[in-house]
Amino acid sequence: MKQTRAIALAILTGVTLATSGCAVWRGQTTAEQYVDDRAITTAVKAKLIEDKTTGGLSINVDTLNGAVALSGFAKSQAEKDRAGQLAAATKGVREVRNNLIVRP
């Protein structure tokens, strides 16, 4: 009975470790880089929400290796441009892919 529990715990631990490393499998080289990307995403999202001219809640932010991808909808070209500017001005951002669709 104890041996079965130990095996089950070992399998569960292995599965947890394997799935938590998914970021490394999608092109990132280290866990540190994954954490950096998460911090960049959070910082960009916070700037978008704080800015009164952008609809931060309707803009999706994804970061991979310092490249930020913005997606979702903007109410105007000015809002789309401002979102791109805010993202580009965030520490750690190397590139911005502004995929926002302007939809009034």
Order of alpha helices (4+ residues) and beta strands (2+ residues): alpha-alpha-alpha-beta-beta-alpha-beta-beta
